[in-house]
Amino acid sequence: MNKIAKIALATTLLLTLGATTASANATKGQKLYAKKLKKDCGMTGAVVSAKHSQAEWEELKDDLAGEIKHICPKASDKALKDKYMEHYFDFFHKFANDSGNVPSC
């Protein structure tokens, strides 16, 4: 019985850690923004994030690349790859105009 409990606990721990690392990340989104979009946008991440509320960012999530292109017309297609969108979304959502948070970039 004790051995089964240890195996179950270890499995739960591994699944929890795996899910955490696979999820999107606002900090990674902030770094990606600073590296790939800030120069083309000509504004800080705080300004772009504050363009919408958290609810508005959630509504725009499905066409986030289109909204970024609307806000930053000079944004390159390389900076708008699908693999970056979840991170950008988490960043913009976390620092939206109604969140009370201010990013450092």
Chimera marker file (.cmm) of the C-alpha trace (Angstrom):
<marker_set name="trace">
<marker id="1" x="0.000" y="0.000" z="0.000" r="1" g="1" b="0" radius="0.5"/>
<marker id="2" x="2.776" y="2.411" z="0.912" r="1" g="1" b="0" radius="0.5"/>
<marker id="3" x="4.551" y="1.759" z="-2.383" r="1" g="1" b="0" radius="0.5"/>
<marker id="4" x="1.386" y="2.528" z="-4.393" r="1" g="1" b="0" radius="0.5"/>
<marker id="5" x="0.891" y="5.790" z="-2.500" r="1" g="1" b="0" radius="0.5"/>
<marker id="6" x="4.470" y="6.863" z="-3.270" r="1" g="1" b="0" radius="0.5"/>
<marker id="7" x="4.034" y="6.048" z="-6.961" r="1" g="1" b="0" radius="0.5"/>
<marker id="8" x="0.753" y="7.972" z="-7.099" r="1" g="1" b="0" radius="0.5"/>
<marker id="9" x="2.310" y="10.967" z="-5.352" r="1" g="1" b="0" radius="0.5"/>
<marker id="10" x="5.327" y="10.966" z="-7.680" r="1" g="1" b="0" radius="0.5"/>
<marker id="11" x="3.077" y="10.717" z="-10.741" r="1" g="1" b="0" radius="0.5"/>
<marker id="12" x="0.928" y="13.610" z="-9.537" r="1" g="1" b="0" radius="0.5"/>
<marker id="13" x="4.015" y="15.723" z="-8.904" r="1" g="1" b="0" radius="0.5"/>
<marker id="14" x="5.446" y="15.022" z="-12.361" r="1" g="1" b="0" radius="0.5"/>
<marker id="15" x="2.152" y="15.797" z="-14.076" r="1" g="1" b="0" radius="0.5"/>
<marker id="16" x="1.794" y="19.045" z="-12.154" r="1" g="1" b="0" radius="0.5"/>
<marker id="17" x="5.309" y="20.214" z="-13.021" r="1" g="1" b="0" radius="0.5"/>
<marker id="18" x="4.880" y="19.188" z="-16.651" r="1" g="1" b="0" radius="0.5"/>
<marker id="19" x="1.652" y="21.154" z="-16.995" r="1" g="1" b="0" radius="0.5"/>
<marker id="20" x="3.237" y="24.235" z="-15.452" r="1" g="1" b="0" radius="0.5"/>
<marker id="21" x="6.201" y="24.339" z="-17.799" r="1" g="1" b="0" radius="0.5"/>
<marker id="22" x="4.066" y="23.701" z="-20.885" r="1" g="1" b="0" radius="0.5"/>
<marker id="23" x="1.702" y="26.580" z="-20.184" r="1" g="1" b="0" radius="0.5"/>
<marker id="24" x="2.063" y="30.106" z="-21.521" r="1" g="1" b="0" radius="0.5"/>
<marker id="25" x="3.889" y="32.661" z="-19.448" r="1" g="1" b="0" radius="0.5"/>
<marker id="26" x="3.480" y="36.435" z="-19.011" r="1" g="1" b="0" radius="0.5"/>
<marker id="27" x="7.172" y="36.883" z="-18.216" r="1" g="1" b="0" radius="0.5"/>
<marker id="28" x="8.136" y="35.064" z="-21.399" r="1" g="1" b="0" radius="0.5"/>
<marker id="29" x="5.594" y="37.183" z="-23.289" r="1" g="1" b="0" radius="0.5"/>
<marker id="30" x="7.192" y="40.333" z="-21.887" r="1" g="1" b="0" radius="0.5"/>
<marker id="31" x="10.639" y="39.183" z="-23.004" r="1" g="1" b="0" radius="0.5"/>
<marker id="32" x="9.329" y="38.244" z="-26.446" r="1" g="1" b="0" radius="0.5"/>
<marker id="33" x="7.623" y="41.619" z="-26.780" r="1" g="1" b="0" radius="0.5"/>
<marker id="34" x="10.816" y="43.461" z="-25.837" r="1" g="1" b="0" radius="0.5"/>
<marker id="35" x="12.880" y="41.373" z="-28.244" r="1" g="1" b="0" radius="0.5"/>
<marker id="36" x="10.553" y="41.023" z="-31.234" r="1" g="1" b="0" radius="0.5"/>
<marker id="37" x="7.944" y="43.796" z="-31.196" r="1" g="1" b="0" radius="0.5"/>
<marker id="38" x="9.058" y="46.801" z="-29.157" r="1" g="1" b="0" radius="0.5"/>
<marker id="39" x="11.229" y="48.336" z="-31.883" r="1" g="1" b="0" radius="0.5"/>
<marker id="40" x="8.600" y="47.845" z="-34.615" r="1" g="1" b="0" radius="0.5"/>
<marker id="41" x="5.772" y="49.116" z="-32.412" r="1" g="1" b="0" radius="0.5"/>
<marker id="42" x="7.670" y="52.144" z="-31.203" r="1" g="1" b="0" radius="0.5"/>
<marker id="43" x="6.058" y="51.901" z="-27.769" r="1" g="1" b="0" radius="0.5"/>
<marker id="44" x="6.619" y="50.032" z="-24.549" r="1" g="1" b="0" radius="0.5"/>
<marker id="45" x="4.772" y="46.889" z="-23.568" r="1" g="1" b="0" radius="0.5"/>
<marker id="46" x="2.935" y="48.889" z="-20.904" r="1" g="1" b="0" radius="0.5"/>
<marker id="47" x="1.399" y="51.144" z="-23.567" r="1" g="1" b="0" radius="0.5"/>
<marker id="48" x="0.367" y="48.241" z="-25.795" r="1" g="1" b="0" radius="0.5"/>
<marker id="49" x="-1.046" y="46.227" z="-22.888" r="1" g="1" b="0" radius="0.5"/>
<marker id="50" x="-3.069" y="49.222" z="-21.727" r="1" g="1" b="0" radius="0.5"/>
<marker id="51" x="-4.825" y="49.504" z="-25.092" r="1" g="1" b="0" radius="0.5"/>
<marker id="52" x="-7.477" y="47.070" z="-23.823" r="1" g="1" b="0" radius="0.5"/>
<marker id="53" x="-8.982" y="45.735" z="-20.609" r="1" g="1" b="0" radius="0.5"/>
<marker id="54" x="-8.516" y="42.122" z="-19.567" r="1" g="1" b="0" radius="0.5"/>
<marker id="55" x="-11.978" y="41.232" z="-20.884" r="1" g="1" b="0" radius="0.5"/>
<marker id="56" x="-11.206" y="42.880" z="-24.211" r="1" g="1" b="0" radius="0.5"/>
<marker id="57" x="-7.914" y="40.982" z="-24.516" r="1" g="1" b="0" radius="0.5"/>
<marker id="58" x="-9.838" y="37.754" z="-23.862" r="1" g="1" b="0" radius="0.5"/>
<marker id="59" x="-12.244" y="38.608" z="-26.691" r="1" g="1" b="0" radius="0.5"/>
<marker id="60" x="-9.303" y="39.336" z="-28.997" r="1" g="1" b="0" radius="0.5"/>
<marker id="61" x="-7.420" y="36.153" z="-28.097" r="1" g="1" b="0" radius="0.5"/>
<marker id="62" x="-8.542" y="34.247" z="-31.217" r="1" g="1" b="0" radius="0.5"/>
<marker id="63" x="-7.244" y="36.982" z="-33.535" r="1" g="1" b="0" radius="0.5"/>
<marker id="64" x="-4.424" y="38.312" z="-31.386" r="1" g="1" b="0" radius="0.5"/>
<marker id="65" x="-2.012" y="38.493" z="-34.314" r="1" g="1" b="0" radius="0.5"/>
<marker id="66" x="-4.482" y="40.692" z="-36.190" r="1" g="1" b="0" radius="0.5"/>
<marker id="67" x="-4.867" y="43.011" z="-33.207" r="1" g="1" b="0" radius="0.5"/>
<marker id="68" x="-1.108" y="43.274" z="-32.745" r="1" g="1" b="0" radius="0.5"/>
<marker id="69" x="-0.792" y="44.079" z="-36.449" r="1" g="1" b="0" radius="0.5"/>
<marker id="70" x="-3.510" y="46.745" z="-36.004" r="1" g="1" b="0" radius="0.5"/>
<marker id="71" x="-1.689" y="48.326" z="-33.052" r="1" g="1" b="0" radius="0.5"/>
<marker id="72" x="1.771" y="47.854" z="-34.580" r="1" g="1" b="0" radius="0.5"/>
<marker id="73" x="1.463" y="47.946" z="-38.386" r="1" g="1" b="0" radius="0.5"/>
<marker id="74" x="5.230" y="47.538" z="-38.799" r="1" g="1" b="0" radius="0.5"/>
<marker id="75" x="5.296" y="44.244" z="-36.853" r="1" g="1" b="0" radius="0.5"/>
<marker id="76" x="6.982" y="41.510" z="-38.862" r="1" g="1" b="0" radius="0.5"/>
<marker id="77" x="5.365" y="38.172" z="-39.569" r="1" g="1" b="0" radius="0.5"/>
<marker id="78" x="8.329" y="36.502" z="-37.831" r="1" g="1" b="0" radius="0.5"/>
<marker id="79" x="7.340" y="38.229" z="-34.592" r="1" g="1" b="0" radius="0.5"/>
<marker id="80" x="3.741" y="37.030" z="-34.958" r="1" g="1" b="0" radius="0.5"/>
<marker id="81" x="4.331" y="33.291" z="-35.124" r="1" g="1" b="0" radius="0.5"/>
<marker id="82" x="1.622" y="31.117" z="-33.577" r="1" g="1" b="0" radius="0.5"/>
<marker id="83" x="4.029" y="29.758" z="-30.971" r="1" g="1" b="0" radius="0.5"/>
<marker id="84" x="4.404" y="33.274" z="-29.493" r="1" g="1" b="0" radius="0.5"/>
<marker id="85" x="0.709" y="34.168" z="-29.326" r="1" g="1" b="0" radius="0.5"/>
<marker id="86" x="-0.088" y="32.461" z="-26.005" r="1" g="1" b="0" radius="0.5"/>
<marker id="87" x="2.829" y="34.243" z="-24.348" r="1" g="1" b="0" radius="0.5"/>
<marker id="88" x="1.891" y="37.617" z="-25.844" r="1" g="1" b="0" radius="0.5"/>
<marker id="89" x="-1.695" y="37.074" z="-24.706" r="1" g="1" b="0" radius="0.5"/>
<marker id="90" x="-0.653" y="36.286" z="-21.129" r="1" g="1" b="0" radius="0.5"/>
<marker id="91" x="1.567" y="39.372" z="-21.084" r="1" g="1" b="0" radius="0.5"/>
<marker id="92" x="-1.091" y="41.711" z="-22.500" r="1" g="1" b="0" radius="0.5"/>
<marker id="93" x="-3.800" y="40.218" z="-20.281" r="1" g="1" b="0" radius="0.5"/>
<marker id="94" x="-1.718" y="40.444" z="-17.102" r="1" g="1" b="0" radius="0.5"/>
<marker id="95" x="-0.855" y="44.103" z="-17.739" r="1" g="1" b="0" radius="0.5"/>
<marker id="96" x="-4.166" y="45.285" z="-19.233" r="1" g="1" b="0" radius="0.5"/>
<marker id="97" x="-5.450" y="48.763" z="-18.357" r="1" g="1" b="0" radius="0.5"/>
<marker id="98" x="-7.759" y="47.421" z="-15.624" r="1" g="1" b="0" radius="0.5"/>
<marker id="99" x="-5.295" y="44.986" z="-14.031" r="1" g="1" b="0" radius="0.5"/>
<marker id="100" x="-3.381" y="47.395" z="-11.803" r="1" g="1" b="0" radius="0.5"/>
<marker id="101" x="-0.098" y="45.847" z="-12.945" r="1" g="1" b="0" radius="0.5"/>
<marker id="102" x="2.661" y="47.741" z="-14.750" r="1" g="1" b="0" radius="0.5"/>
<marker id="103" x="5.377" y="45.893" z="-16.707" r="1" g="1" b="0" radius="0.5"/>
<marker id="104" x="9.002" y="46.935" z="-16.553" r="1" g="1" b="0" radius="0.5"/>
<marker id="105" x="9.651" y="47.098" z="-20.308" r="1" g="1" b="0" radius="0.5"/>
<link id1="1" id2="2" r="1" g="1" b="0" radius="0.2"/>
<link id1="2" id2="3" r="1" g="1" b="0" radius="0.2"/>
<link id1="3" id2="4" r="1" g="1" b="0" radius="0.2"/>
<link id1="4" id2="5" r="1" g="1" b="0" radius="0.2"/>
<link id1="5" id2="6" r="1" g="1" b="0" radius="0.2"/>
<link id1="6" id2="7" r="1" g="1" b="0" radius="0.2"/>
<link id1="7" id2="8" r="1" g="1" b="0" radius="0.2"/>
<link id1="8" id2="9" r="1" g="1" b="0" radius="0.2"/>
<link id1="9" id2="10" r="1" g="1" b="0" radius="0.2"/>
<link id1="10" id2="11" r="1" g="1" b="0" radius="0.2"/>
<link id1="11" id2="12" r="1" g="1" b="0" radius="0.2"/>
<link id1="12" id2="13" r="1" g="1" b="0" radius="0.2"/>
<link id1="13" id2="14" r="1" g="1" b="0" radius="0.2"/>
<link id1="14" id2="15" r="1" g="1" b="0" radius="0.2"/>
<link id1="15" id2="16" r="1" g="1" b="0" radius="0.2"/>
<link id1="16" id2="17" r="1" g="1" b="0" radius="0.2"/>
<link id1="17" id2="18" r="1" g="1" b="0" radius="0.2"/>
<link id1="18" id2="19" r="1" g="1" b="0" radius="0.2"/>
<link id1="19" id2="20" r="1" g="1" b="0" radius="0.2"/>
<link id1="20" id2="21" r="1" g="1" b="0" radius="0.2"/>
<link id1="21" id2="22" r="1" g="1" b="0" radius="0.2"/>
<link id1="22" id2="23" r="1" g="1" b="0" radius="0.2"/>
<link id1="23" id2="24" r="1" g="1" b="0" radius="0.2"/>
<link id1="24" id2="25" r="1" g="1" b="0" radius="0.2"/>
<link id1="25" id2="26" r="1" g="1" b="0" radius="0.2"/>
<link id1="26" id2="27" r="1" g="1" b="0" radius="0.2"/>
<link id1="27" id2="28" r="1" g="1" b="0" radius="0.2"/>
<link id1="28" id2="29" r="1" g="1" b="0" radius="0.2"/>
<link id1="29" id2="30" r="1" g="1" b="0" radius="0.2"/>
<link id1="30" id2="31" r="1" g="1" b="0" radius="0.2"/>
<link id1="31" id2="32" r="1" g="1" b="0" radius="0.2"/>
<link id1="32" id2="33" r="1" g="1" b="0" radius="0.2"/>
<link id1="33" id2="34" r="1" g="1" b="0" radius="0.2"/>
<link id1="34" id2="35" r="1" g="1" b="0" radius="0.2"/>
<link id1="35" id2="36" r="1" g="1" b="0" radius="0.2"/>
<link id1="36" id2="37" r="1" g="1" b="0" radius="0.2"/>
<link id1="37" id2="38" r="1" g="1" b="0" radius="0.2"/>
<link id1="38" id2="39" r="1" g="1" b="0" radius="0.2"/>
<link id1="39" id2="40" r="1" g="1" b="0" radius="0.2"/>
<link id1="40" id2="41" r="1" g="1" b="0" radius="0.2"/>
<link id1="41" id2="42" r="1" g="1" b="0" radius="0.2"/>
<link id1="42" id2="43" r="1" g="1" b="0" radius="0.2"/>
<link id1="43" id2="44" r="1" g="1" b="0" radius="0.2"/>
<link id1="44" id2="45" r="1" g="1" b="0" radius="0.2"/>
<link id1="45" id2="46" r="1" g="1" b="0" radius="0.2"/>
<link id1="46" id2="47" r="1" g="1" b="0" radius="0.2"/>
<link id1="47" id2="48" r="1" g="1" b="0" radius="0.2"/>
<link id1="48" id2="49" r="1" g="1" b="0" radius="0.2"/>
<link id1="49" id2="50" r="1" g="1" b="0" radius="0.2"/>
<link id1="50" id2="51" r="1" g="1" b="0" radius="0.2"/>
<link id1="51" id2="52" r="1" g="1" b="0" radius="0.2"/>
<link id1="52" id2="53" r="1" g="1" b="0" radius="0.2"/>
<link id1="53" id2="54" r="1" g="1" b="0" radius="0.2"/>
<link id1="54" id2="55" r="1" g="1" b="0" radius="0.2"/>
<link id1="55" id2="56" r="1" g="1" b="0" radius="0.2"/>
<link id1="56" id2="57" r="1" g="1" b="0" radius="0.2"/>
<link id1="57" id2="58" r="1" g="1" b="0" radius="0.2"/>
<link id1="58" id2="59" r="1" g="1" b="0" radius="0.2"/>
<link id1="59" id2="60" r="1" g="1" b="0" radius="0.2"/>
<link id1="60" id2="61" r="1" g="1" b="0" radius="0.2"/>
<link id1="61" id2="62" r="1" g="1" b="0" radius="0.2"/>
<link id1="62" id2="63" r="1" g="1" b="0" radius="0.2"/>
<link id1="63" id2="64" r="1" g="1" b="0" radius="0.2"/>
<link id1="64" id2="65" r="1" g="1" b="0" radius="0.2"/>
<link id1="65" id2="66" r="1" g="1" b="0" radius="0.2"/>
<link id1="66" id2="67" r="1" g="1" b="0" radius="0.2"/>
<link id1="67" id2="68" r="1" g="1" b="0" radius="0.2"/>
<link id1="68" id2="69" r="1" g="1" b="0" radius="0.2"/>
<link id1="69" id2="70" r="1" g="1" b="0" radius="0.2"/>
<link id1="70" id2="71" r="1" g="1" b="0" radius="0.2"/>
<link id1="71" id2="72" r="1" g="1" b="0" radius="0.2"/>
<link id1="72" id2="73" r="1" g="1" b="0" radius="0.2"/>
<link id1="73" id2="74" r="1" g="1" b="0" radius="0.2"/>
<link id1="74" id2="75" r="1" g="1" b="0" radius="0.2"/>
<link id1="75" id2="76" r="1" g="1" b="0" radius="0.2"/>
<link id1="76" id2="77" r="1" g="1" b="0" radius="0.2"/>
<link id1="77" id2="78" r="1" g="1" b="0" radius="0.2"/>
<link id1="78" id2="79" r="1" g="1" b="0" radius="0.2"/>
<link id1="79" id2="80" r="1" g="1" b="0" radius="0.2"/>
<link id1="80" id2="81" r="1" g="1" b="0" radius="0.2"/>
<link id1="81" id2="82" r="1" g="1" b="0" radius="0.2"/>
<link id1="82" id2="83" r="1" g="1" b="0" radius="0.2"/>
<link id1="83" id2="84" r="1" g="1" b="0" radius="0.2"/>
<link id1="84" id2="85" r="1" g="1" b="0" radius="0.2"/>
<link id1="85" id2="86" r="1" g="1" b="0" radius="0.2"/>
<link id1="86" id2="87" r="1" g="1" b="0" radius="0.2"/>
<link id1="87" id2="88" r="1" g="1" b="0" radius="0.2"/>
<link id1="88" id2="89" r="1" g="1" b="0" radius="0.2"/>
<link id1="89" id2="90" r="1" g="1" b="0" radius="0.2"/>
<link id1="90" id2="91" r="1" g="1" b="0" radius="0.2"/>
<link id1="91" id2="92" r="1" g="1" b="0" radius="0.2"/>
<link id1="92" id2="93" r="1" g="1" b="0" radius="0.2"/>
<link id1="93" id2="94" r="1" g="1" b="0" radius="0.2"/>
<link id1="94" id2="95" r="1" g="1" b="0" radius="0.2"/>
<link id1="95" id2="96" r="1" g="1" b="0" radius="0.2"/>
<link id1="96" id2="97" r="1" g="1" b="0" radius="0.2"/>
<link id1="97" id2="98" r="1" g="1" b="0" radius="0.2"/>
<link id1="98" id2="99" r="1" g="1" b="0" radius="0.2"/>
<link id1="99" id2="100" r="1" g="1" b="0" radius="0.2"/>
<link id1="100" id2="101" r="1" g="1" b="0" radius="0.2"/>
<link id1="101" id2="102" r="1" g="1" b="0" radius="0.2"/>
<link id1="102" id2="103" r="1" g="1" b="0" radius="0.2"/>
<link id1="103" id2="104" r="1" g="1" b="0" radius="0.2"/>
<link id1="104" id2="105" r="1" g="1" b="0" radius="0.2"/>
</marker_set>
